[in-house]
Amino acid sequence: ETAERLLRPLLEAAGPPLLDRFGPAGFAEASQAAAGPPLPPMAVRDHLDLFGTVPDSALDAIVEAATDPGSPLAFAELRHWGGAMARPSPDAGPVGHPGLPFSVAAMAPYDRGHPPERVDAAMDRLAAGLRPGASGASFLTFLSDPARTETAYTAGNYRRLAGLKRVWDSDNFFRLNHNIPPG
């Protein structure tokens, strides 16, 4: 009830939702919120940024990307992370960035009749529009670019994980993933 009251001005300004699934959700339901049940594998270009606060320029970039009539975007989504996600227990391990409560995720498939250059250009424009207010951090769960693995952890947690990797996998045998090289 509190969330509905606080979001009412936004909902009134945006108009009727295309899909009204507002309410509490468990992890399994939340992971299907953007696209529904899992689809067959497909080539996509995606982007994720985390924010402490979401500046107007980021909202403008999302709206511009989503309302372009020829946009290849399947979705651009703004999420507020709260609850247990924002308050990990002391023994939770390297859980990411609980101090960054907002994420913007966007995805565009390469197989919807748009040439790859158009998909890349649209995603590059969106990323550039988000960049000024973004933290540079990410969530490992949503990260497809293994070059950004380090951004999924705080600096201290990443150093700790690299140290553990040095002790338990110094040859970097387990590297075909979001690799953390032995530190």
Secondary structure, DSSP 8 states (H G I E B T S, - for coil): -HHHHHHHHHHHHH-S-SS---S---HHHHHTTTT-S------EEEEEEEESS--HHHHHHHHHHHH-TT---SEEEEEE--GGGGS--TTS-S---TT--EEEEEEEETTSS--HHHHHHHHHHHHHHHGGG--S---GGG---GGGGGGGS-HHHHHHHHHHHHHH-TT--S-SSS-----
